[in-house]
């Protein structure tokens, strides 16, 4: 096995509290590495096979300031339920009980009918449907400007990327883009559509994104700074 999880180790911080660290020994690792997940705040310490656990923890101890900086940025997981506030197209909206059979909206609230235990799943279906509509519309717009056609569009809940485009013209997007401001969703659509012509990230590719979308630097920077926060929200147990 390439990497095997070991029991959680406890790292004593300088001011008293302890920090749980997931130790993973890997035959592929060439050096000690620390990672703080932006999704759940979990700290993982990867060890080469030749490094002892004691040496690894000493390394982690030496990185205490780095760990504190990254953990302070962690915002925590939000389980979606009645009363939860979450972003929808970039604006905060509160989840409230609804009546009837359909989810309805007001300027500051979204009303979900049915029992409380199903609110997350119902809202997720609603958001995915809205995301598909918005992303299909944006993809059609940019594909038209490019003079190309994509062969399909799918949605996933990907953590490592916001979209992708295959050599056969199939485009995939993260449905969580519906949580971001509309300009962010539109930039990602333009980015993936541009891959219909340029299957790379060369200067020619970025020039093409700018040609069909306009300036892409600001939404790209927004995703780098804020994209991880869109994964905070859990819609099902």
N, C-alpha and C positions, 0 to 999 in steps of 0.2 A: 504494500500500500504506500502511495506517495506521501500522504500526510495523514497523521492520526491525531485526533483531539485527545488531550490528556485532561485530567481533573483540573478544575480552576485553581490557579495559584493566587495567593493573597500578597499584595504588595503594600508594605507599610509606608504611608506618606509622611512627609516631614512634620506635619502639624497634627499627627495622631491617627486619622482614619485610615482604613485599609481600602484598597482597590482590587476588585476581582479581575484576573487576567486569564484569558483562554490560551493555553499553551498548545502549540502545534509543532510537532517535529516533522521536518520535510527533508527527504533525500535530495530534492532539487535545490533547496536553499543553499546559498553560498555565504550568506551573512545573516546576522540577527536583524529582524525587522519588526517594527511596531506599527499597528494599524488601529485606528479608531473608526468604527463604522458610523457613517453619517445617518444611517437609518435607525439604529437602535442604541448607539453609544457603546457597543461592546468593544472591549480592547482585546486584540489578538497579538500575541508574541510568537513569531515563527522562529524556530531553532534549526540550524543545520544539525545533522546527525552527530557531528563531532563535538558539539558544544554542550556542556553540562547545564542542568536546570539552574544550579546556583549561579553560574556565570551569566546565564540569560537574565535572571532576576536582577543581578547587579547592573546589567546593561539597562534594563527597564527603569531601575532606580535612578540611573544617571540622566534619564530622559523625563524626569518628573515635571519639569517646567513645561516641556513640550506637551506632555499628556494633559496637564491642567489647562493649557491654552485650548487644546482641541475639545476637551470635555466640556469646557464652558460654552462652546458653540452648540453643543448638543441640546436640542429643544425638547426632546422627549416624544414618546408615542402618544397619539390622540386616538382613542377608540370612539368612533362616530356613534352618537346616540342622540336622543332628544336633548336639546339644550346646547349641543356642540356648535361652536363657531368654526367654520372652515372657509377657505377661499373658493370662489366660483367665478371663473373668468376674471380672476385677479382681484375681486372684491369680497370682503368678508360677508358671510351669510350664515344665519343661525338656523339650525335644524329644529323644526317644531312639528307637533302632531298635526295631522291633516284629516279631512273628512272625504267621503266619496271613495273613488277607486284610483284616481290619478294624483301624481305629485304635482303640486301647484307652487307658484312663486309669487312673492311680493318683493318690493325693492330690497328689503333687508332680511327676509326669511324665506325658507323653503319648507313647504308643508308636506309631510310624508304620512299617508294614511296607513292604518293597520297597527298591529301590536308592536310594542317597543323592541322586542327581541328581533324583529325583522327589518328595523329601520335602516341599518347599515347596508344590508344586501339590496334592499329596494333602491336606496339612493345610489348605490354603485351602478346598478343597471341603468338608472336615469342618466347618470353622468357619462357612462360609456356611450349611450345613444346620442347625447348631445355632442360628445367629443367626435364621434364618427361623422355627424352632420357637418360640424365646423371644419374638420380636417379634410373631408371630401370636397367641400366647397373651396377651401384654400388650395388644395392640390389641383383641382380643376383649373383654378385661376392661373396658377403659376405654370402648369403644364401648357395651357393655352398660350401664355406669353413666350414660352420656350419653343412651342411648335412640336412638342412631343406628347406621347400618350403613355400613361402607366397602365399596367395590366391588372392590377388588383390592389386592394387596400385592406390591411388587417390592423387590429388593435391588440396590444398586450400590456401587461403590467411589468415592463422591463425596468431594471434598476441600473444597468450599466450604460444605457443609451436611450435617447429620446426618439430616435427613429432610425430606419435603415432602408436601403433600396438595393434590390438584387439586380444582377445583370439582365434578368428577364423582365425587369420593370415592375416588380412587385414591391410595394412600399408598406412598411410597418411603422406604426407610431405607438408611443405610450399614451394610453387614454388619460393619464393624469395631466396631460397638457391642458385639459379643460379647466384645471384649477388655476393655471397661470394667466396673466393678463393676455388679452387677445393678440397683441403684437408678438408675444413669445411663441404662441402656437403658429402664427403666420410665418415667422422666421424659420421654424423647424420644417414646416411644409415646403417652403422655398428651398431650404437646404437639401431635403431629400429629393425633390423634383429635379434640382440641378444635377443630381447624380445620374439622371436618365441620359445625360450627355457626357458628363465627366465623372467616371467612377474612381475618383481620387480626391485629394484635398490640395491640389496644386494651386498656384496663383491663378491659373485659368478657371479653376472651379470657383474660387472665391469671387473672381470677377463676374462670373455667371450668376452667382447668388445675388450680387449687388445689382446686376443688370435687371433681374426679374423681380427683385424685392425692394431694393434700396439699401441703405446702410444697415449692415447686419451686426455691427460691432456691439452696439448697446444691448440688443436682446441676447446675443451670445454671452456677454459679460453677466447679464442678469441670471441666466441659467447656471453659469459657473458659481455664482455667489448664492443663489437661492433655490436652485433646482432640487437639492437634497431635501429641503423642507417640504416639498410636495409629497414625499414618501412617508411623512409622519403619520398620515391619516390611515387608520385601519377600519375597513368597512364590514369585516366579518371576523368572528372569533377564530 
